[in-house]
Amino acid sequence: MDEGGVDLGPRKKFAEVTAQNLLKHARISTAPVSLRQVIEHLQSKTNLDVVGSQKFTEKVSGLLVVCKKADDEFVTIVFNENHPGCRRRFTLAHEIGHMLMRHGSCSEDGPASHAEKEANLFAGELLMPAKMLKKDLAATPDIPSLAKKYLVSAQALSIKLSTARLL
């Protein structure tokens, strides 16, 4: 069960393993995770474009647009440039999660949907891999310092530490 009482069961593991496999294939083994390297790896495999926008309201962090044409697929991730860096990183990781886990449109399900929770779990594991985090936590048991090292918010790090049962 997650904090909202929704059982994600094997889907939680799927989200985490998908993120771990991406890190492996993108050859990333240290923090902070280079999203540039992740995106470049994905672009070598898919028709992916990532763009920032200043036209979003504060409530919109980003979106994923998938266009299918004949037997090809084009994917665009748009993120809110007005958000702080840590938030933009999480948004990009979250939208990459939607893309890799083949989530359809989630807008009707709202922020508490299974797909949104899976994308959050994916983003948490992509940006803060449990294996790396466990090692770094032993060396630096300080949340603000670790958050700075991983380029994430203290809140995101606290959630990850809790869901990974590292605290």
Secondary structure by P-SEA (a helix, b strand, c coil): ccccccccaaaaaaaaaaaaaaaaaaccccccccaaaaaaaaaaccbbbbbbbccccccccbbbbbbbcccbbbbbbbbcccccaaaaaaaaaaaaaaaaaccccccccccccaaaaaaaaaaaaaaccaaaaaaaaaacccaaaaaaaacccaaaaaaaaaaaccc
